[in-house]
Amino acid sequence: MAVAYSYSVQDMGDGTIRLSLQWLDGSTEIVSGVTHVKGDMAAAEAYARVFAEDLRRNFAERFPPEPSPMPEGGVML
């Protein structure tokens, strides 16, 4: 199964939204994080992708290695 993230948002009632995000490899959690976003649900959902990329970059050593690209042309041994 591919590595993917999921997130949830919760209105805190004070003008901020709590954004909880998890990176998963199948059913195994790789890394998770929580942040607060000022604004409405749409602002938090728009920020989810940025937050996911930050977590992936900051905790890159926890992610499985990317598969090597196939060579173009030539003979495979």
Kinemage of the C-alpha trace (Angstrom):
@kinemage 1
@onewidth
@group {chain A} dominant
@subgroup {mainchain}
@vectorlist {calphas} color= white
{ca met a 1} P 0.000 0.000 0.000
{ca ala a 2} L 1.206 3.511 -0.771
{ca val a 3} L 2.209 6.082 1.793
{ca ala a 4} L -0.586 8.628 2.251
{ca tyr a 5} L -1.845 11.109 4.789
{ca ser a 6} L -5.215 11.713 6.380
{ca tyr a 7} L -6.352 14.633 8.482
{ca ser a 8} L -9.215 15.884 10.594
{ca val a 9} L -10.280 19.398 11.530
{ca gln a 10} L -12.062 20.592 14.664
{ca asp a 11} L -13.467 24.082 15.294
{ca met a 12} L -12.106 25.239 18.657
{ca gly a 13} L -14.707 28.017 19.010
{ca asp a 14} L -12.091 30.740 19.470
{ca gly a 15} L -11.463 31.604 15.823
{ca thr a 16} L -8.982 28.743 15.343
{ca ile a 17} L -9.269 25.289 13.854
{ca arg a 18} L -7.319 22.310 15.195
{ca leu a 19} L -5.711 20.352 12.350
{ca ser a 20} L -4.599 16.790 13.179
{ca leu a 21} L -2.671 14.947 10.482
{ca gln a 22} L -1.237 11.417 10.161
{ca trp a 23} L 1.092 9.960 7.549
{ca leu a 24} L 0.347 6.251 7.139
{ca asp a 25} L 2.052 3.369 5.367
{ca gly a 26} L -0.898 1.038 5.074
{ca ser a 27} L -2.127 0.756 8.656
{ca thr a 28} L 1.219 1.742 10.223
{ca glu a 29} L 1.606 5.333 11.399
{ca ile a 30} L 4.828 6.951 10.197
{ca val a 31} L 4.424 10.371 11.798
{ca ser a 32} L 1.583 12.566 13.062
{ca gly a 33} L 1.216 16.176 14.048
{ca val a 34} L -1.255 18.728 15.380
{ca thr a 35} L -1.405 22.461 14.699
{ca his a 36} L -3.903 25.303 14.979
{ca val a 37} L -4.946 27.449 12.030
{ca lys a 38} L -6.526 30.861 12.453
{ca gly a 39} L -9.678 31.196 10.358
{ca asp a 40} L -12.387 28.834 9.230
{ca met a 41} L -12.573 25.183 8.154
{ca ala a 42} L -11.696 26.069 4.557
{ca ala a 43} L -8.468 27.754 5.694
{ca ala a 44} L -7.494 24.701 7.759
{ca glu a 45} L -8.250 22.291 4.916
{ca ala a 46} L -6.229 24.439 2.499
{ca tyr a 47} L -3.286 24.371 4.943
{ca ala a 48} L -3.422 20.559 5.368
{ca arg a 49} L -1.308 19.907 2.248
{ca val a 50} L 1.382 22.385 3.370
{ca phe a 51} L 1.448 20.879 6.880
{ca ala a 52} L 1.696 17.359 5.407
{ca glu a 53} L 4.666 18.372 3.243
{ca asp a 54} L 6.395 19.989 6.232
{ca leu a 55} L 5.979 16.841 8.335
{ca arg a 56} L 7.294 14.668 5.512
{ca arg a 57} L 10.337 16.924 4.989
{ca asn a 58} L 11.087 17.290 8.718
{ca phe a 59} L 10.802 13.547 9.404
{ca ala a 60} L 12.124 12.195 6.089
{ca glu a 61} L 14.151 9.467 7.823
{ca arg a 62} L 10.907 7.793 8.991
{ca phe a 63} L 9.545 7.339 5.465
{ca pro a 64} L 10.294 4.323 3.289
{ca pro a 65} L 12.767 5.014 0.485
{ca glu a 66} L 11.377 5.998 -2.883
{ca pro a 67} L 11.730 3.241 -5.490
{ca ser a 68} L 14.574 3.766 -7.935
{ca pro a 69} L 13.465 4.853 -11.394
{ca met a 70} L 13.779 2.308 -14.165
{ca pro a 71} L 16.687 2.953 -16.532
{ca glu a 72} L 15.743 4.169 -19.994
{ca gly a 73} L 16.975 2.044 -22.867
{ca gly a 74} L 19.893 -0.327 -22.599
{ca val a 75} L 19.905 -3.946 -21.508
{ca met a 76} L 18.718 -5.072 -18.086
{ca leu a 77} L 20.892 -7.717 -16.443
